[in-house]
Amino acid sequence: MIRLGRKILGSLPAADDDALPDPRALAMIDYARTHLDDGVTLPAAAADVGLSASRARHLFVAHTGLPFKAYMRWLRLAQAVSLYATGRSLTEAAHDAGFADSAHFSRTFKRTFGLPAATLRLYHG
C-alpha cells in the first residue's frame, strides 16, 4: 500500500468501544461500513438502529464528532484510496467508491486533505 494512503487511512476516525460508548452509534458505523456500496443514507442507518433520523443525527455527532454525511464521505475516500493502492486507476477507484466521476473524487480529496488526488500517483509503488 502506498505511504500516503496509509497515512490518510490512519487518520480516519476509528470506531472503537471506548470512543463510542453508545451501541447505537457503533451500530450506525457498522451499518454504514457494511452497506457502503448500497448508497447509505442517514434515515436508513437510523431505522436500522431504531431511531428517528433527527435523533440519530444528534447521537452520531455527539459520539463521533462528525455529521453522518461527512463520515460517509470519509468511508468513500478511504475506499477509493484503498482501491487505488490495489492497482486500479484513480477513475476506476473513484467510481467503485461511489463518486460520480473522477473529478468529483479529486475535488473531495483536495477539499479534505489539501492535496490533489494525483499526489497519490507519486506514492504508488
N, CA, C and O of each residue as an XYZ file, in Angstrom:
500
protein
N       0.852     -1.184      0.000
C       0.000      0.000      0.000
C       0.890      1.238      0.000
O       2.006      1.226      0.520
N       0.389      2.258     -0.571
C       1.167      3.489     -0.662
C       1.264      4.174      0.689
O       0.365      4.072      1.524
N       2.378      4.878      0.888
C       2.612      5.548      2.177
C       1.556      6.613      2.466
O       1.028      6.688      3.576
N       1.255      7.426      1.469
C       0.252      8.465      1.678
C      -1.107      7.844      1.988
O      -1.834      8.323      2.858
N      -1.438      6.786      1.275
C      -2.700      6.096      1.528
C      -2.797      5.586      2.954
O      -3.841      5.702      3.596
N      -1.707      5.022      3.444
C      -1.687      4.541      4.836
C      -1.877      5.693      5.811
O      -2.601      5.579      6.800
N      -1.213      6.799      5.513
C      -1.323      7.960      6.390
C      -2.760      8.480      6.425
O      -3.287      8.812      7.486
N      -3.383      8.544      5.250
C      -4.767      9.012      5.168
C      -5.687      8.058      5.902
O      -6.506      8.484      6.716
N      -5.559      6.765      5.620
C      -6.423      5.789      6.279
C      -6.216      5.785      7.787
O      -7.161      5.578      8.548
N      -4.979      6.014      8.218
C      -4.690      6.056      9.643
C      -5.298      7.252     10.348
O      -5.477      7.242     11.566
N      -5.616      8.286      9.578
C      -6.200      9.488     10.186
C      -7.720      9.426     10.275
O      -8.344     10.318     10.849
N      -8.310      8.396      9.720
C      -9.772      8.277      9.764
C     -10.235      7.991     11.184
O      -9.546      7.311     11.944
N     -11.401      8.510     11.538
C     -11.927      8.232     12.874
C     -12.125      6.730     13.066
O     -12.640      6.047     12.181
N     -11.724      6.236     14.194
C     -11.872      4.814     14.498
C     -13.183      4.569     15.216
O     -13.706      5.442     15.907
N     -13.695      3.384     15.042
C     -14.932      3.004     15.715
C     -14.606      1.995     16.812
O     -14.838      0.797     16.650
N     -14.074      2.476     17.914
C     -13.775      1.552     18.998
C     -14.726      1.810     20.173
O     -15.307      2.889     20.294
N     -14.867      0.822     21.011
C     -15.843      0.893     22.088
C     -15.579      2.014     23.079
O     -16.525      2.561     23.646
N     -14.311      2.376     23.307
C     -14.015      3.440     24.252
C     -14.427      4.809     23.715
O     -14.948      5.639     24.459
N     -14.195      5.042     22.431
C     -14.509      6.338     21.835
C     -16.005      6.508     21.607
O     -16.509      7.632     21.610
N     -16.710      5.419     21.412
C     -18.134      5.468     21.111
C     -18.897      4.517     22.029
O     -19.216      3.400     21.622
N     -19.190      4.930     23.240
C     -19.835      4.015     24.168
C     -21.285      3.676     23.826
O     -21.791      2.639     24.255
N     -21.955      4.529     23.064
C     -23.350      4.241     22.744
C     -23.423      3.175     21.659
O     -22.929      3.386     20.551
N     -24.032      2.039     21.962
C     -24.081      0.945     20.985
C     -24.840      1.317     19.714
O     -24.591      0.726     18.663
N     -25.749      2.270     19.780
C     -26.478      2.677     18.575
C     -25.554      3.431     17.611
O     -25.672      3.281     16.395
N     -24.648      4.232     18.145
C     -23.682      4.919     17.281
C     -22.747      3.901     16.641
O     -22.433      4.005     15.455
N     -22.302      2.920     17.416
C     -21.464      1.855     16.866
C     -22.211      1.073     15.796
O     -21.642      0.718     14.763
N     -23.485      0.807     16.047
C     -24.294      0.067     15.073
C     -24.480      0.874     13.789
O     -24.507      0.301     12.699
N     -24.607      2.188     13.903
C     -24.720      3.030     12.707
C     -23.427      2.988     11.902
O     -23.462      2.948     10.672
N     -22.292      2.998     12.583
C     -21.000      2.906     11.904
C     -20.882      1.559     11.196
O     -20.461      1.491     10.041
N     -21.251      0.504     11.886
C     -21.202     -0.829     11.290
C     -22.132     -0.914     10.084
O     -21.763     -1.465      9.047
N     -23.321     -0.373     10.221
C     -24.283     -0.373      9.110
C     -23.708      0.390      7.917
O     -23.796     -0.073      6.780
N     -23.125      1.546      8.175
C     -22.544      2.357      7.096
C     -21.432      1.590      6.380
O     -21.366      1.596      5.151
N     -20.581      0.946      7.127
C     -19.462      0.209      6.521
C     -19.930     -1.002      5.730
O     -19.389     -1.291      4.662
N     -20.914     -1.702      6.234
C     -21.365     -2.916      5.546
C     -22.308     -2.624      4.385
O     -22.516     -3.487      3.531
N     -22.877     -1.432      4.338
C     -23.792     -1.070      3.253
C     -23.255      0.075      2.395
O     -24.025      0.734      1.696
N     -21.962      0.314      2.439
C     -21.366      1.439      1.720
C     -21.695      1.404      0.230
O     -21.954      2.444     -0.375
N     -21.687      0.227     -0.352
C     -21.963      0.100     -1.784
C     -23.433      0.295     -2.129
O     -23.783      0.386     -3.306
N     -24.290      0.359     -1.128
C     -25.731      0.493     -1.355
C     -26.210      1.939     -1.306
O     -27.413      2.185     -1.389
N     -25.300      2.899     -1.173
C     -25.713      4.297     -1.078
C     -26.424      4.597      0.231
O     -27.563      5.064      0.226
N     -25.774      4.339      1.334
C     -26.342      4.506      2.674
C     -26.814      5.934      2.906
O     -26.148      6.897      2.527
N     -27.971      6.047      3.533
C     -28.494      7.352      3.948
C     -28.660      7.355      5.455
O     -28.744      6.299      6.084
N     -28.708      8.535      6.024
C     -28.937      8.653      7.463
C     -30.273      8.023      7.862
O     -30.309      7.283      8.845
N     -31.374      8.280      7.146
C     -32.635      7.636      7.537
C     -32.559      6.107      7.548
O     -33.155      5.466      8.413
N     -31.835      5.523      6.600
C     -31.708      4.060      6.577
C     -30.893      3.561      7.769
O     -31.262      2.572      8.402
N     -29.793      4.236      8.074
C     -28.966      3.842      9.224
C     -29.744      4.045     10.523
O     -29.661      3.226     11.438
N     -30.491      5.128     10.598
C     -31.300      5.403     11.792
C     -32.356      4.323     11.989
O     -32.546      3.826     13.099
N     -33.036      3.967     10.916
C     -34.073      2.933     11.004
C     -33.467      1.603     11.445
O     -34.087      0.852     12.198
N     -32.270      1.319     10.980
C     -31.608      0.066     11.344
C     -31.359     -0.037     12.840
O     -31.352     -1.138     13.390
N     -31.154      1.098     13.510
C     -30.897      1.079     14.953
C     -32.117      1.512     15.767
O     -32.035      1.660     16.986
N     -33.245      1.714     15.088
C     -34.486      2.022     15.787
C     -34.619      3.457     16.266
O     -35.261      3.718     17.282
N     -34.010      4.392     15.534
C     -34.095      5.800     15.911
C     -34.706      6.610     14.774
O     -34.687      6.191     13.617
N     -35.240      7.761     15.118
C     -35.658      8.696     14.078
C     -34.394      9.286     13.459
O     -33.329      9.283     14.077
N     -34.523      9.786     12.245
C     -33.369     10.388     11.582
C     -32.829     11.563     12.392
O     -31.616     11.748     12.493
N     -33.733     12.355     12.970
C     -33.318     13.519     13.757
C     -32.515     13.100     14.990
O     -31.448     13.650     15.264
N     -33.032     12.133     15.718
C     -32.335     11.665     16.923
C     -31.004     11.007     16.562
O     -30.002     11.206     17.250
N     -30.997     10.225     15.483
C     -29.769      9.554     15.050
C     -28.707     10.581     14.648
O     -27.526     10.405     14.946
N     -29.128     11.646     13.975
C     -28.192     12.708     13.558
C     -27.484     13.284     14.781
O     -26.260     13.414     14.791
N     -28.256     13.625     15.808
C     -27.678     14.208     17.027
C     -26.788     13.210     17.764
O     -25.705     13.565     18.229
N     -27.239     11.979     17.870
C     -26.478     10.940     18.555
C     -25.141     10.694     17.846
O     -24.096     10.587     18.487
N     -25.195     10.609     16.529
C     -23.985     10.319     15.762
C     -22.945     11.420     15.943
O     -21.770     11.138     16.179
N     -23.375     12.663     15.835
C     -22.447     13.789     16.010
C     -21.895     13.806     17.428
O     -20.705     14.052     17.624
N     -22.737     13.551     18.409
C     -22.299     13.576     19.800
C     -21.219     12.524     20.083
O     -20.330     12.750     20.904
N     -21.299     11.389     19.408
C     -20.375     10.293     19.706
C     -19.221     10.152     18.731
O     -18.272      9.418     19.006
N     -19.282     10.841     17.591
C     -18.180     10.733     16.630
C     -17.517     12.078     16.363
O     -16.361     12.138     15.943
N     -18.255     13.156     16.609
C     -17.735     14.479     16.285
C     -17.923     14.843     14.820
O     -17.498     15.913     14.384
N     -18.556     13.960     14.062
C     -18.783     14.185     12.637
C     -20.253     14.010     12.290
O     -20.928     13.151     12.858
N     -20.752     14.815     11.367
C     -22.084     14.520     10.830
C     -22.022     13.201     10.048
O     -20.967     12.827      9.536
N     -23.137     12.514      9.961
C     -23.181     11.221      9.280
C     -22.713     11.338      7.829
O     -21.976     10.480      7.344
N     -23.133     12.386      7.142
C     -22.744     12.580      5.742
C     -21.226     12.734      5.609
O     -20.632     12.196      4.675
N     -20.603     13.452      6.522
C     -19.147     13.602      6.498
C     -18.465     12.258      6.758
O     -17.441     11.955      6.146
N     -19.026     11.453      7.660
C     -18.459     10.129      7.927
C     -18.540      9.258      6.676
O     -17.595      8.537      6.356
N     -19.666      9.327      5.971
C     -19.811      8.563      4.740
C     -18.772      9.007      3.712
O     -18.214      8.181      2.990
N     -18.519     10.296      3.651
C     -17.507     10.820      2.732
C     -16.133     10.252      3.097
O     -15.366      9.873      2.212
N     -15.816     10.190      4.410
C     -14.550      9.587      4.870
C     -14.451      8.136      4.397
O     -13.419      7.707      3.882
N     -15.533      7.395      4.579
C     -15.512      5.990      4.180
C     -15.281      5.838      2.680
O     -14.505      4.986      2.248
N     -15.950      6.661      1.900
C     -15.803      6.582      0.452
C     -14.391      6.999      0.019
O     -13.809      6.382     -0.873
N     -13.847      8.036      0.643
C     -12.462      8.425      0.347
C     -11.497      7.297      0.689
O     -10.601      6.979     -0.093
N     -11.681      6.704      1.843
C     -10.814      5.603      2.267
C     -10.915      4.431      1.297
O      -9.909      3.809      0.954
N     -12.122      4.140      0.863
C     -12.311      3.039     -0.078
C     -11.617      3.346     -1.408
O     -10.962      2.471     -1.974
N     -11.750      4.559     -1.903
C     -11.115      4.936     -3.169
C      -9.594      4.845     -3.065
O      -8.945      4.322     -3.971
N      -9.022      5.345     -1.979
C      -7.568      5.284     -1.791
C      -7.109      3.827     -1.710
O      -6.088      3.459     -2.290
N      -7.856      3.018     -0.999
C      -7.515      1.604     -0.871
C      -7.594      0.894     -2.226
O      -6.720      0.095     -2.563
N      -8.633      1.184     -2.994
C      -8.770      0.578     -4.321
C      -7.643      1.015     -5.247
O      -7.110      0.211     -6.012
N      -7.287      2.285     -5.174
C      -6.180      2.784     -5.990
C      -4.881      2.067     -5.611
O      -4.071      1.737     -6.478
N      -4.694      1.836     -4.342
C      -3.481      1.164     -3.862
C      -3.387     -0.277     -4.359
O      -2.297     -0.846     -4.411
N      -4.535     -0.874     -4.727
C      -4.515     -2.253     -5.235
C      -4.254     -2.313     -6.729
O      -4.188     -3.400     -7.303
N      -4.103     -1.140     -7.375
C      -3.761     -1.141     -8.789
C      -4.816     -0.564     -9.720
O      -4.574     -0.440    -10.920
N      -5.956     -0.215     -9.202
C      -6.971      0.405    -10.058
C      -6.562      1.827    -10.394
O      -5.811      2.455     -9.647
N      -7.051      2.336    -11.511
C      -6.784      3.725    -11.863
C      -7.567      4.621    -10.906
O      -8.496      4.163    -10.240
N      -7.195      5.887    -10.838
C      -7.939      6.824     -9.989
C      -9.397      6.898    -10.424
O     -10.292      6.981     -9.584
N      -9.638      6.868    -11.720
C     -11.012      6.922    -12.223
C     -11.803      5.703    -11.784
O     -12.929      5.835    -11.303
N     -11.227      4.513    -11.943
C     -11.911      3.283    -11.524
C     -12.149      3.288    -10.021
O     -13.238      2.945     -9.560
N     -11.137      3.674     -9.261
C     -11.270      3.705     -7.803
C     -12.361      4.682     -7.381
O     -13.154      4.385     -6.487
N     -12.401      5.847     -8.025
C     -13.427      6.846     -7.705
C     -14.817      6.303     -7.974
O     -15.704      6.420     -7.128
N     -15.018      5.708     -9.146
C     -16.333      5.154     -9.488
C     -16.715      4.024     -8.545
O     -17.846      3.972     -8.061
N     -15.783      3.126     -8.284
C     -16.076      1.976     -7.427
C     -16.357      2.375     -5.979
O     -17.014      1.636     -5.245
N     -15.862      3.536     -5.573
C     -16.103      4.014     -4.209
C     -17.360      4.878     -4.115
O     -17.694      5.373     -3.039
N     -18.051      5.057     -5.231
C     -19.326      5.764     -5.186
C     -19.283      7.234     -5.564
O     -20.277      7.940     -5.393
N     -18.160      7.708     -6.071
C     -18.098      9.086     -6.533
C     -18.679      9.153     -7.940
O     -18.546      8.205     -8.714
N     -19.321     10.266     -8.271
C     -19.969     10.418     -9.566
C     -18.967     10.284    -10.709
O     -19.271      9.695    -11.746
N     -17.789     10.828    -10.514
C     -16.737     10.740    -11.521
C     -15.407     11.071    -10.853
O     -15.363     11.417     -9.672
N     -14.329     10.961    -11.618
C     -13.016     11.197    -11.018
C     -12.831     12.656    -10.621
O     -12.088     12.950     -9.684
N     -13.495     13.574    -11.320
C     -13.393     14.990    -10.947
C     -14.031     15.233     -9.578
O     -13.509     16.005     -8.774
N     -15.155     14.575     -9.319
C     -15.817     14.694     -8.013
C     -14.902     14.161     -6.911
O     -14.748     14.788     -5.862
N     -14.299     12.998     -7.161
C     -13.358     12.430     -6.200
C     -12.199     13.393     -5.963
O     -11.821     13.647     -4.819
N     -11.633     13.930     -7.053
C     -10.482     14.828     -6.934
C     -10.813     16.082     -6.133
O     -10.020     16.516     -5.298
N     -11.995     16.669     -6.388
C     -12.404     17.863     -5.620
C     -12.576     17.523     -4.146
O     -12.139     18.280     -3.279
N     -13.203     16.401     -3.862
C     -13.431     15.985     -2.476
C     -12.113     15.684     -1.774
O     -11.922     16.069     -0.620
N     -11.214     15.005     -2.455
C      -9.901     14.684     -1.896
C      -9.142     15.960     -1.562
O      -8.598     16.098     -0.466
N      -9.106     16.891     -2.510
C      -8.377     18.154     -2.303
C      -8.994     18.957     -1.156
O      -8.269     19.498     -0.321
N     -10.323     19.039     -1.110
C     -11.007     19.778     -0.043
C     -10.743     19.142      1.323
O     -10.640     19.844      2.330
N     -10.634     17.834      1.353
C     -10.444     17.117      2.619
C      -8.992     17.132      3.091
O      -8.722     17.371      4.268
N      -8.059     16.877      2.177
C      -6.667     16.688      2.569
C      -5.735     17.824      2.156
O      -4.576     17.853      2.569
N      -6.228     18.756      1.348
C      -5.402     19.881      0.925
C      -4.376     19.536     -0.137
O      -3.492     20.339     -0.437
N      -4.488     18.362     -0.698
C      -3.586     17.901     -1.750
C      -4.402     17.404     -2.929
O      -5.514     16.910     -2.741
N      -3.878     17.524     -4.136
C      -4.605     16.950     -5.264
C      -4.562     15.424     -5.201
O      -3.583     14.849     -4.727
N      -5.604     14.781     -5.671
C      -5.646     13.316     -5.670
C      -4.517     12.735     -6.508
O      -4.057     11.625     -6.243
N      -4.073     13.465     -7.502
C      -2.968     12.995     -8.334
C      -1.697     12.779     -7.514
O      -0.799     12.063     -7.956
N      -1.606     13.374     -6.347
C      -0.462     13.170     -5.451
C      -0.309     11.695     -5.105
O       0.803     11.227     -4.857
N      -1.402     10.970     -5.087
C      -1.339      9.535     -4.780
C      -0.436      8.793     -5.771
O       0.210      7.806     -5.420
N      -0.404      9.278     -6.996
C       0.437      8.624     -8.018
C       1.901      8.666     -7.634
O       2.655      7.747     -7.956
N       2.312      9.719     -6.953
C       3.713      9.850     -6.554
C       4.129      8.801     -5.549
O       5.306      8.451     -5.455
N       3.167      8.300     -4.800
C       3.470      7.341     -3.730
C       3.088      5.929     -4.090
O       3.348      5.003     -3.322
N       2.478      5.744     -5.239
C       2.043      4.412     -5.648
C       3.275      3.643     -6.113
O       4.019      4.093     -6.984
N       3.466      2.493     -5.522
C       4.660      1.755     -5.906
C       4.570      0.363     -5.724
O       5.522     -0.361     -6.016
